[in-house]
Each structure stands twice: as C-alpha cells, then as structure tokens.
Amino acid sequence: MTVTPEPHRGRIPELDGIRGLAILLVLVWHYLLCEVGAPPALFRFLNQTWSGVNLFFVLSGFLIGGILLDHREAPNYYRVFYIRRVCRILPIYLVWLLLFYILRGPVSRLPLGTAAGWLFADPLPFWSYATLTQNFLQGKYGVWGPNWLAVTWSLAVEEQFYLLLPLIVRLMSPRRLPILLAPFILMAPVFRFLFFDPKMAVDPSYVLLICKADALLLGVFCAWLVRRDGAAERIRAKTPLLRILLLSCGGFVCLAAYVPETATIRALNDSLLAIGYAALILLALYTPRSPIARMTRVRWLRALGLIAYGTYLIHQTVIGLAFGAVRGHWPYITGAGDLLVILGALAITIVAATVSWRWFEKPIVDFGRRWRYADPAAVE
C-alpha cells in the first residue's frame, strides 16, 4: 500500500476514487480471498486483487512525482517535502507500532485461540520496523512476521522511494528525466525474475524496492507526461491505445491466475499491472465522461480513498481480533457465520479509520501544510 498526498492544486476527485479502488482491492484480497484460500475456478481471477497495493504504488509515483516536478526549483524543496511526508506517514504508523509492543503481552493472553499467534508471533527486530527497513528482512528470511505489522512492508518500500526520488528530480533536467527512469523500469522485471523463489512464504521479488520500481516510476513518468506542453490533447488522442493497454494487460493478469506461477509470469505480471494501472489513471483524468472516470467519482469510493491509509494499516489486526474473539481461530471461512464476522470486522475497520483520519491524521496533515514551497523568483 502507498500513502499518497493531495495534488498541490487541490483534491482531484478521480484520484481519490482510484485510491479508494486500490484499498477496496486490498480489502477483497485480505477479507475474502485469503480466507477462502482457493476460490471456485470461475472466480479465480479474483486472486489478482492482491494487486491493489501495486495500484497504490503507481498512484503514489504519479502524485509524489508531480509534486516534486512542480516544486523542483523551490529553495526549501527538501525541507517542505520531508516535513509534509513525516506529518502524513509517521504519526499513525508509530502509534500503531507502539500499540503492537504495548498490547502484545496482554492481548495475546486473551482467549483468542490461534488468532493470538497469527497477530503477534515472531516479530521482526524492532529496529527494522522503526527504520522502515522490515521489507529487507522479510525478503531475506521469507517471513511476513506478525500480521499486526505484516502489511507495513509497502510503507518501507515507499519510504525508500521517498529518499531517492527527490534527489533525482532535483538534479535531473525534466527534459531528460524519462531517460533516467527507463532503465530502472526495465530492470524491475529482471530483478523479479532473479529473486523469484516460490519455496519461501514471502517471495523476495514481492517486497523489495527494486522489484516495485516499474510501478512507482511509471507513475512518475505519467506525472512528467501530463506536464508537457499540449499533453492534454495528445493524451486524449491516444485514449484508444490507453484502453487497449488497460484491457490487454488486465486480461493477461487475470488469465495468469489460472496457471501455475513461474519466474517469467511473476516478472511480467507486475509490469503489466503497472502499465494497466498507469493507463487507468490517465483514462480517469482525461476521459471525464467514460465509465472509468465516472466510477472514480462515485462518492463512497472517494470517501474510502480518504481513509485508505488508516484502513490499510489496521485492517488485518481488526479481522484477526474479530475472528479470535468470535471464532477462536485465525481468519478463515468455514461457513456462513464467518461471513458475518468479516462484515463486522469491515464495519469496525471503516469506522476506526474514519475516526483516525478526522481527529488524528488530518489535523497533523493540516499542520504539515503550513510549510509551503517558496517561489524561486521571489527568493531571487
């Protein structure tokens, strides 16, 4: 999952909707597909809902890249960027991390059955979570760690991306930026092929920054593209191609769910997802009357996008506690009653994430926005 900022010109409804779509895919994956295990053959394509996190990465590259490109000449470029990122990401993450270590002992002694181990057992070293480098250990040892914190690997990928991209955008001429991005976009599937290891519970090709570079950097490329002179007209002229890319890449990814995963499929799958999701973003922004754009403007999807970060961070913990308290085991579906537990966990997650956004996250984000990028001309 990615944490994404608002565009500097104000909220763009379609991007909130895309963020909502991304977290919806993650929820379907973790709240339904993972609990079912093996869906009926007709619905096996739903196994690809795990890719909601890849949509977050593309969207993050698009938004972060756009902000950096717009303000690359600002004299306070680095300071404002990192202050705003810290205010958006770290407060709720650090609270969630501390809650894990504070509650790990007391909660694990409650009658939660196997859910207690599912939530708390075998954490990675504290320093890895505190420095957002847990994805390296997850890839090295092939373990997720406790499910309370397992999803934070994507935050680690994002933070490592934030350390590199501002420097690249600042030092590289915008005209030459695609030349620098292209090799890393092309290298990502190569590294996925090399790191693919189906014997490990956590495939290193899934959790390392270099293996997600195509998703993040294709988002940056789209941000660069839409800022070229005459970009809107050129993109609208290419909408048939964008639709073909979205449908063909999506079709391949769905078909790949019906065959055994190999290193080649693993390498190509993420790249096709990145291309398809990049096309989705451009279509949503530049074809306002299309079904895609209308879908991203649906109110409830946009509302879900607003609370996506908190939802992503807590949703596994909530479902683990719900199944432990009601069923006495870690989350899996054995009957219709378990579906009610899932619906209850979903409702609690949405309410808790909404409360967190409104009264905890948003005030801190608004505080971060007090720092503004300076006008280079004014400074001169």
Buried (B, 14 or more C-beta within 10 A) or exposed (E): BBBBBBBEEEEBBBBBBBBBBBBBBBBBBBBBBBBBEEBEEEEBBBBBBBBBBBBBBBBBBBBBBBBBBBBBEBBBBEEBBBBBBEBBBBBBBEEBBEBBBEBBEEBBEEEBBBBBBBBBBEBBEEEBBEEBBBBBBBBEBBBBBBBBBBBBBBBBBBBBBBEEBBEBBBEBEEEEBBEBBEEBBEBBBEBBBBBBBEEBEBBBBBBBBBBBBBBBBBBBBBBBBBEEEEBEEEBEEBBEEBBEBBEBBBEBBBEBBEEEEEBEBBBBBBBBBBBBBBBBBBBBBBBEEBEBBBBBBBEEBBBBBBBBBBBBBBBBBBBBBBBBBBBEBBBBBEEEEBEEBBEBBBEBBBEBBBEBBEEBBEEBBEEBBEBEBBEEEEEE
